[in-house]
Amino acid sequence: MATSGGHVFATVGTTKFDLFIRTLTNDDVLRELAHRGYTSLTVQYGNGSFEPWSGFREGIKVECYRFKDSILKDIKDADLVISHAGAGTCLEALEHHKKLIVVVNESLMDNHQTELAEKLFEDSHVFYCSPASLCRLLQTMDLSHLRPFPPGQTLTIAKFLDETCDLKPKCRPL
Amino acid sequence: MCITTFHLLTVATCFFLGRFYYLVRKTSSNVVKILPKQPKDKSMNTMIVIGSGGHTTEMLRLVKAMTPSLYCPRTYVMASSDATSEFKVHVLEEHLATKASRKYRKYSIFKIPRSRDVGQSFFTSAFSTLYSFLRCVPMMLQTRPELVLCNGPGTCVPICILAFLLRTFFLTNTIIVFIESVCRVESLSMTGKILYYFADVFLVQWKDLEHRYSRVAYVGRV
């Protein structure tokens, strides 16, 4: 298996997703991560009741915390992000050009949050799995299959608004 | 037979109901409606409705890309329960101040009661919507926005409907722009389904939605 190297960040946002955290910190999964060349894992486990064990296991340095004001730094530091299906986290990870695995909470199936994650999976921007299939995905996935996520087109929308309201900028700064 | 106040009221009610119906039909049959021309160097009195969480992020990102001198003064409206958005607005305005002259730095913040909490039932949200609707009336009459920019959730419904009513009564000529959240890939949100009939410009962030609903437009992702 090719070595991808570096750091993994796992996050559940403000939700509670014990099954994901429990699976992630399993020896099998950690071994798989180590096998791929990852050396450290930071876990943000949110409102979960399962507190994972920090320390050095299966060749991976595991660090855990419940909440932080901003997880942006952790996302930036990571090479691979494993996230719940929350739209905010998914988009933030993709905008920072991170490889992303979305783990969907099957007990919240009728949730519009997963709509976006499913779409991103269809367009090959992320990998998508359930806690049960996480280990299998880590064994088989090929990160080079992921397509880069195009940046947002806010300027186009702003320009569209100018035209719609028939406003003409005398000179557009920026 | 003499004309009584009752007769006059009936005629006026019929007229405004008719105008309301006409405007709804006209609005909801257009993809994008270009409203009356503004004088070229005039800026628009803009109301920006801040939602919560991801909605706030999306909206502020769009405002950041807009030319501050064209959309001025800016009125930000947010739910009174929202603790973090106000700070984010101040940060954004500090950024905008660097690209506009002093004259275009005018902005204010209004707080209104929330009309619908996430997961609240349809029935009880009718009452809370009515309450926040009434609380919005003085604010709308005071600011008279020419453009309302919103992206859900609930908070923006009373504001948009009020703006629409002000137009029905010939009081303002507000352009209502609704931008559906990036999370909605397959269907419109509840706010989106309501504002489908009231928003002049209805933007979505995924191309698939544009095919599914006749009057939504896809320009890009925020």
Chai-1 contact restraints between the chains, C-beta under 6 A:
chainA,res_idxA,chainB,res_idxB,connection_type,confidence,min_distance_angstrom,max_distance_angstrom,comment,restraint_id
A,A87,B,G54,contact,1.0,0.0,6.0,A-B,restraint_1
A,A87,B,C183,contact,1.0,0.0,6.0,A-B,restraint_2
A,G88,B,G54,contact,1.0,0.0,6.0,A-B,restraint_3
A,E115,B,V185,contact,1.0,0.0,6.0,A-B,restraint_4
A,E115,B,E186,contact,1.0,0.0,6.0,A-B,restraint_5
A,L116,B,C183,contact,1.0,0.0,6.0,A-B,restraint_6
A,L116,B,V185,contact,1.0,0.0,6.0,A-B,restraint_7
A,K119,B,V185,contact,1.0,0.0,6.0,A-B,restraint_8
A,G152,B,R221,contact,1.0,0.0,6.0,A-B,restraint_9
A,G152,B,V222,contact,1.0,0.0,6.0,A-B,restraint_10
A,Q153,B,G220,contact,1.0,0.0,6.0,A-B,restraint_11
A,Q153,B,R221,contact,1.0,0.0,6.0,A-B,restraint_12
A,T154,B,R61,contact,1.0,0.0,6.0,A-B,restraint_13
A,T154,B,L62,contact,1.0,0.0,6.0,A-B,restraint_14
A,T154,B,A65,contact,1.0,0.0,6.0,A-B,restraint_15
A,T154,B,V222,contact,1.0,0.0,6.0,A-B,restraint_16
A,L155,B,A65,contact,1.0,0.0,6.0,A-B,restraint_17
A,T156,B,V219,contact,1.0,0.0,6.0,A-B,restraint_18
A,T156,B,G220,contact,1.0,0.0,6.0,A-B,restraint_19
A,I157,B,V219,contact,1.0,0.0,6.0,A-B,restraint_20
A,I157,B,G220,contact,1.0,0.0,6.0,A-B,restraint_21
A,A158,B,A65,contact,1.0,0.0,6.0,A-B,restraint_22
A,A158,B,M66,contact,1.0,0.0,6.0,A-B,restraint_23
A,F160,B,V219,contact,1.0,0.0,6.0,A-B,restraint_24
A,T164,B,V201,contact,1.0,0.0,6.0,A-B,restraint_25
A,C165,B,M44,contact,1.0,0.0,6.0,A-B,restraint_26
A,D166,B,K37,contact,1.0,0.0,6.0,A-B,restraint_27
A,D166,B,Q38,contact,1.0,0.0,6.0,A-B,restraint_28
A,L167,B,L70,contact,1.0,0.0,6.0,A-B,restraint_29
A,K168,B,K40,contact,1.0,0.0,6.0,A-B,restraint_30
A,P169,B,T67,contact,1.0,0.0,6.0,A-B,restraint_31
A,P173,B,K99,contact,1.0,0.0,6.0,A-B,restraint_32
